[in-house]
Amino acid sequence: MSKRTVQLTFAIVTSLSLCADISATAKKPPVRRAPPAAALRCGDLVSFQVLLDRQGFSPGQIDGKAGANFSHTLAAFQTEKSLPSTGQPDCATWKALGADSGEPAITTYTVTDKDVSGPFSKIPPRLAQQSKLDALGYQSTTELITERFHVSPAMLAQLNRGVPMTAGSTIKVPAVTAFDANAKPVHDTQAGDITIQVSREESALRATRADGTLIFFAPVSSGSLHDPLPPGAWKVNGVSWHPVFHYNPDLFWDAKAADEKAAIKAGPNNPVGVVWVALNLEHYGIHGTPEPGNIGHTESHGCVRMTNWDAARLAALVKPGTAVTFK
């Protein structure tokens, strides 16, 4: 093992000791809400979210709701396309998203034997209990399918009322690029040199080319009152796929007195998800999460959390030396 590999491994282990999810509600600035689906003159909220996702503007979970994640993402897309940045769906934005292409926003998928074979196991809430598991994989076929197609459990159920999640069943899912938790991201050589910016105010991450083109936008959860996001200029040290999470209670303000150090095995339900992007900032990184529905809505222990599928997208864009700004 090279000296650089040892240094990177140590940095990842040290940083992973700090980051995990907390459920305290984050204080967010007021956002402009989109009108209900019935009031839209063009399209519907689910279709807007699917089309944004396809363009690299992630709304987080596709849930058909006009919340803060959707409004921020839509406003970013509108700005990039030189449209009025209202954060609300309209016909001009619908057209700019390529809605006239004829490609449906909802497609069908046939559940396979592999999808239902598992192994699935319930993830206990405490880290000490999680450390006893051989892996932190999915807990059910439904959880696997929702992450694969970037959709909330409630929306998946709404699309498939009365349809069982069993092998051979044909279900309706968002027509997005499917996420595979077992497929390590391949670096996108076409992306070129990019810079990453994380904004606490809008709870979002931006990946921008040198010419100013925004090529990826996604909601994040970042920092808290106890562990605020440190503003400044940093850089990527490396990317770890399926990292082991090293819990150190000494680094957590809300740790219990009886808590002990623990190593949590890899998997999509690992406290830092499937990806860890290490920074040259001690204890801080950008990573996935086992709770995609909380992204943009809850706080963290200082690090930057994304859905697993968005974290995988980011991992394909960055490389050692990529500039990262926190503001």
C-alpha positions, 0 to 999 in steps of 0.5 A: 500500500502506497504512502498516499493510499495510507494517508487517504484511508486514514483521512476517510476513517477519521472523517467518517467518525464524525458524520451521521444523520440527526433528525432535528428539523432544520431552520430554512428560509422561506421558499416560494411554493408551487401551485397544486398539481390541478392548477398547473397549465402545463404538465404535473409535478411528478413529470416536472420532477422526472424531467428535472432529474433527467437534466441533472437537476435533482429534486431529491426524492420524486414525490409529486410535492411542491416543497423546498427541494423542488422549488430550489431545483426548479429555480436553478434550472430556470436561471440556467435556461435564462428563464424567470427564476420563480421556482414555480412550474410554468409552460416556458419551463415545461418546454425548456425541460423537453416535455415535447420530446414525447418520452413519457415521465412514467414507464413500466418495470418488471420486478425480477427474482433478484429484486425480491431475493434479498437478503433483506434484514431490518436495520436496528436504530442504534449504531452499536446494534448495527455494528453487529451486522455483516452488511447494511443492505436494503430492508425490503424490495420496496426500499430497493425499488424506490432508491433505484428509481429515485422515488418516495415510498408514498409515490411508488405506492400511489403509482401502483395501488393493488400491485404486489412487489413480487417477481414478475409484477409489472409496476409503474416507476419514474422514467429516470436513469436507474441507480444501482447500489452495487455499481461503482460510479465511473468517472465522467471524462466528458465533465472536464474540470468542475467546481463544487459549491455547497450553499447552506442557505438553499440546502443545495450542491452545485457542480459547475464547469469552468465556463460557468455551465451548471451541470449538476444541482441537488438538494443536501442537508449540511450542518447544524447549530452544534456542527455548522457547515464551515465556510471556506474553500476546500478540495477533494482528497478522494472518493470511497465507494461503499465505505465502512462507517467508524463511529467515535462517540467522542466526536458527537455532541449527542452521543450517549454516555454508554456509547462505544466506538463501532465499525458499521459495515458498508451498504446503502443503509450505512450511516453515510450511504454508498459514497464518501467524498473526502475533503482536505477538511478534518472530519468533513466530507460529502456522502450518501444517506440511508434516509433520502426522504430527509434530505433538505429537511433535516440537519446533520453532524456537520457533513454534507448529505445527499441521496445515494443516487445523487452522491453516486452522480457526484462521485462520477464528476469529482476527482482528487483536487476538485475545488469545493466551496462551502458558503 
